[in-house]
């Protein structure tokens, strides 16, 4: 019976051992070990990529991020210096400068390798099940189109001009983006020796001023700025959907295999396993790991990447809809923190002045009630609210249109002159 429907005997063995009351625990350790491995991997990846986000401030995720990005590297440098001397340490620092302080294609090659190897493994291990019970044959060709479109967006983002500010276009950029005199004031770029327009920044890695600078992306080996933000956001959205698509298709392949081989029916009808989620889950999981472990690992990998890309994509969509950038977000955080400290100092000074004045008049006045003194002190120490005033916000539709059609690509841009 087992051979006629091509189901491995692993669920039978697991059930037989559980009936005998021993030996089944060792086999059931494998799924939970994989679950723990996946959770630890997800924690490390999330901590490394997102540990500096404000939402994780003061949490263990920020501590893990600090260890991964600074602490571990610092300890490795100290160990290399003690064991191999200063020469080996200088060699590592030289490699670091090449990888982090100048343009290089390392992460670009890494991206191509991830996409190529992942798709190759999917083709080799999963295309045999397409078409299947829940998956039609069109996905063989649709997957190729999805990967090609993602690669095109990657090339556009990597090799397009992010909006370089030059002597020829600096007056137009200065006229297009007014200074708010809060986080952007008129000044000269000390490196390019030109007036730095508002919202622009000099990238020390690319060694150029970039209009509406967002950040330098190592994966693209390029700055993300006024002209290629649209390609970058499209790249994030597409790859998020690509990972979700891959994970869902692999999930349907596994579901189709369970249906075609009648695994659930055999476990319940012939081996007396309880027809419930908790009764079937360990046996179905064991069968899937024995027969389709590659598809499970691929689907989990794609799901984790999709989760990370989804958060990153949502963040940048929020920036686009608010007409702000990552660079401006950090500038506003620094400004608000500085203003809060200044307001706190003013409140403390006012409270001190009020307390000195009250001491001088205590001899001639009756002491106030404790409740009045408490609320009066609280009111005097109340800080002035710090409001973020983004003068570049034109409304959601206008902000999105500015990303899709950058100001420098509009007909009116060439006629603008600096006042």
N, C-alpha and C positions, 0 to 999 in steps of 0.2 A: 504493500500500500504506500509506504513512504517513497519507494523508488518510482512508482507510477506518477506521482505528482512532484517529484524532484525536490522534496524538502529534506534538508539534512537532519540527522538524528539528534542534533544537540538539544532541542527542547525535550525530546523523549528521555534522553539521558538525565537531563536536569530534573525532570519530573520523577523519574525512577529513583534517583538518589534522594530526592526530598521525601519520597515515600519510605525509604529505608531509614530516614532520619539522620543521614550523614553524607558528607562528601560534596553536597551541592553548594556549600558556602564559598569554596574556592573559585568556582566558575562565576559566581555572581559578583565577585570582586571586580571583574574587568569593567563592566559598565560604570560602576561608581568611581573607579579609578580614572576613567576617561572624563567623567563629569567633573571631578575635582581638577583634573588637568586643564579642562576647558575653562573652568572658572578662574583658576590661577593665571592662565594665559590672558584671559580677558581683563583681569585686574591689572596685570603688568602693562598691557597695551593701552588701556584707558589711562592709567597713571602716567605713562610716558608721554602720551599725546595730549592729554587734557588736564594734567595735574596742576597747571598754572592758571587754570580758569578761576575766576572769582568765586564760583559756587563751591569749589573744593578748598578754599582757603581755611587753614587751620585743621584740616582733616588728615587722616593717615594716607590718603591718596596724594596729597601735596608732599608729604614726607617721603613716600615712595618715589615720586617724581624727582625730588631733590637728590635722593640717593642715586637714582639712575642717571640723571643728567649732570650731576656735579660730584657727589660724595664718592661713588664707586670709581670714577675716573681719577679723582684726586688721590685716592688710596692706591690705585694701580700705578700712578706716576711715582709715588713715594716708594712703592715696592720695587719698581724697575730701577730707580735711582740707587737704592740700597744694594740690589743684587748685581746690576749690570753697569752702574756708574752713570755719570752725567751725559756721556755720549749717547747712550740708548734713550735717555730721557729727552734729549734735544731732538733725536730722530722722531720720536713720537709727537713732540710739539710741532715739528716741521710738517708731519703728515696732517696734524690737526689744522694748521694754518692753510694747507692746500685744500682740505675738505670743507672748511667752514668760513674762511676769510677771502675766498676768491671764487670766481665762477668755475664750476667743474661739472662734468656729466655723470658723476657717480650715481646719484639718486635717479637720474633719468634712465640709465642702464638698468638699475635695480627695478624700476617700474616696468620696463619692457620685459625683463626676465620674469617678474611676478605674473604679468598678464599672459605672456607666452607659455610659461610652464603650466600655469593653472588651466588654461584652455586646452593645452596639449593633453594633460592628464584627464580632463573631462571627456575629450574626444576619444581617447584610448580606452577609457573604463566605462563610460556611460552611454556612448552613442549606439552601442549594441542593443540597448533597451529602448531606443527610439526608432520607429513608433512603438508605443506601449499601450497599456490599458487606459491610462489617463493622459498620455502625452502623444501628440500627433507628430508626423514626420516633418512638418513645417519647421519645427524647432531646430532641426539640423542646419537649416539655412538662415533662420532668424538669428541664431546665436552668432553666426559669422558676421551678419550685418551689425549686430549690437557691438561686437568687439571692434569692428572697423570704424564705426562712428566714434567710439570712445578713443581710439587711436588718433583719429583726425582732430578731435577736440584737444587731445594732449599736444599734438604738433602745433596747433594754432596758438595755444597758451604758451608753449615753450619758446617759440621762435617769432612771435609777433612783438611789435614795438609796444611797450607798456605805456608810452606817453612821455618820451624823453624831452626834457626842457632844454632848448638850445638858444643861442643868441638870436636866431631867426624867428622863433615863436614865443620868446619869453614875454613880450609885451602883450600878445594876445591872451596868454594864460593868466597874466596879472590882471587883465581887464575882465576875464571870464569868471575868476574866483576872487571875490572881494575878501579883504582881511577882516576878521572879526575882532581883532585887537584883544583877544583873550588867549586863545591857544595858537593863533597865527598873527604875527606882526610882520611888517615889511622889514626885510633885512637881506643882506647879500650872502650868497653861499660862499663860504670861505674856500672851497675847492674849485668850483666852476667859475667863480668870479662874476656871477650874474645875479640879478635880483631873483630871489627865490619866491615863486608865486605861493599864494595861500593854498594849503592842502598838499603842497609838494614837499618832498624830502630827498635829501642826498643819500643814495644807497652806497654804503661803504664797500659792499661786495662787488656790485656792478660798476661803481665809480661814476655815477651819473645822477642828475636830479630827475625825479620822476613825478609827473603831475598826478594829483589825486592818489598819492602813494598809499597802498594798503599794507603790503608786506613783501619781503623777498621770499620766494618759494623755492626751497632747495630741490623739491621734486620736479619742478619745471625748469630749474636753473635759470630763472628769470624773475624779474620784479612783477608784481601784480599792481597795475596802476589804472590810469584813466581809460586807456584804449583796450586793454585785454581783461578787465574785470568780467566782462560778459562771457568771454571764453572760459575763464576760470570757474565761474559759477555754473555754467552749462556743463563743464567737465565734472564738477562735483555732483550735480543732479543726475547726470547720465550714469556715472559710475555707481552711485547709490542704487539707482534703478537696475543697473546691470547685475549688481550683487544680489539684490532681492530677487530678480528674475532667475538667476542661476540657482539660488537656494530653493526657490519654490519649485522649479522644474525638477531638481534632484529629489525634492520631497515627494512630488507626484510620481516619479519613477519608483521610489521605494514603496509608496502606497500601491502602485500598480502591481509590483512584484508580490506584495502580500495578498492582493486580490486574486491574481492569476494562479498563484500556487496554493491558494486556499489555506494559508497558514492558520488564520484565526479559526476556521471551521475544523481543521484537524485537531488543534489544541483543545478545543472545547468539546467536540463530538467524540473523538477517539481517545483522548487522554484525560478527560474529566476535569480540565482546568476551568476554574470559575470564569464565567463570561463577564468580567468587569475589568476596568482599567488597571487596577492594582494587581489583579490576578494574572492578566495577560502581559502586562508591561515587561516584567523581567524576562519572560520567555521569548517574546517578540523582539526585545532588544538584543538578547543573546543570539537569536537567529540572524538578525540584521548585521550584527557585528561579525558573525562568522561568514556571511555570504556577501554583504555589501558594505564592508567597513570603509572602503575608499569613498563611496558616495556619502556616507555619514560624515566622515572627516571633512570632505569638500563642502558639504552643506553647512556644517558648523563654522568652518573657516569663512565662508561667504557671509553667513549671518553676522558674525562678529565684525567683519569689515563693513558690512552695510550699517550696523549700529553706529560705528564710529563715523562713517561718512555722513550718516543721517544727522548726527549732532553738528558736525562741522558745516554741513550744507545749510541747516536751519540757521546757524549763527550768521553765515555770510548772506543768506537771503534777508535776514533781519537788518543787516548793515545796508544792503542795497535799498530796501524799502524805507529806511530812515535816512538815506543819503549821508552815510558816514562811513568811516573806514576803520580797520583794525588800529592803525597808527593814531587816528583821532580818538578812538576809544581809550587808549592808554593815556593820551594827553589829557583828556577830560578827567580820567580817574586821578591823575596827578594833581590837576588843577583843583578839583573838588576836595581832595584830601588836604591840600595846602590851605584852601579857603576855610575849611572846617577848623583847622588848627589856629588860623588867624582869628576867626570868630570866637573860638574858645578863649584865646588869650585876651581879646577885648572884653568878653563877658567876665573873666576872672578879674581884670583890672577894674571894671565897673563895680563888681561886687566888693572888691577891696576898698575902693573909694567910698562906697556907700556904708561899709562897716566902720570905716574911720569916722565918717560924719555922724554915724549913730552913736559912737562912743562919746563924742564931744557933747552930744545933747542928752545923754542918759541922765545926767545929774538934775536936769530941769524938767524931764518928762517922766511920766509913769511908764513902767516897762510894758511893752505890747504883749498881747497873748502869744502863746507858743504857736498856735495855728496861723495867726497873721504873720508871724516872723518866718515860719516855714514857707508859706506860699509866696511871701514877698521875696525871699531869697531865691526860690525856684524861678520866679519870673525874671529877676535880675540876671540870672545866669543862663537864661534861655538863649540859645544860639540862633543867629539869623540863618534862614534856610538858604542853601546853595543850589541854584537852579542851573541846569544845563541848557544853554541857549544856542541851539544849532541853527545858524542863519542860512545854512545850505539846504535845509529841509523844504522841499517844494510840494509835499504831499506824496502819498504812496505812488500814484500813477506818474507824476512828474519825476519822482526819484527813480523809479524803475525805467522810465523812458531815457533818462540821462545815462543809465548804465548800458542800455541797449544801443542807443545812438549817442556816443560821447560828444561833448561840446566841440572838440577839435575836429570832428568830422562833419560838422554842420557848416552850411554855406556862410552863416553870419560870423563864424570864427575868424576867417581871413580878413574881415573888415574891421575887427576889433583893434583898438589901439590903447596903449596904456595912457591913463590920464596924467 
